């Protein structure tokens, strides 16, 4: 293990417990939500990561098992996004939105050799891109559906002026849905100046040089930006076409 790696032990466990309790108390006493929810989320993350770490150790020995695990990650991301959008019956369309961003990015970086076709390299990149596309799809669809619900009068007015349903819906929901890209844009603009994101830190702690870590992080950031942009665009058009609907009054 490289000397720069974070070593698990009593000190690390104590720090994690203190930080989790601090977050829970702030959320609870600050009236921001449920402190218990923060504790449960942290405990669940610890259990899941422990289990996944054991599974991944075995999965990374086989390319086929790695592909199956990436498919599992995509499935979980789709189900999570569908629940977040409150559209459990539109899982297929949610998968289409997420997949439209993930497929071209992973296809390009793997086919070009930018990321070597080895399980240890493919899995983390796939997980990062899938996670980014999932978050962008959830945020874009929720914003689009919320705008169509709260501005339904404007939507009806656009229809009265002769616009078809899809163009009318796009006029209402597209600007707000585009805000789903703000986190990715901000992270890309400020990388190295405000934060050193996870991929950079992970590669650096793994013993690589700062230049190698920087190149890896740049690939991740640009890949995420591309995947999320495509996912957001597809999600908005699915909402406007009435294919991706929420289970709330006023959603078209």
Buried (B, 14 or more C-beta within 10 A) or exposed (E): EEEEEEEEEEEEEEEBEEEBBEBBEEBBEEEEEEBEEBBEBBEEEBEEEEEEEEEBEEBBEEEEBBBEBBEEBBEEBBBBBBEBBBBEEBBEBBBBBBBBBBBBBBEEBBEEEBBEEEBEBBBBBBBBBBBBBBBBBBBBBBBBBBBBBEBBEBBEEBBEEEBEBBEBBBBBBBEBBBEBBEBBEEBBEEBEEEEBBEBBBBBBBBEBEEEBBBBBBBBBBEBBBBBBBBBBBBBBBBBBBEBBBBEEEEBB
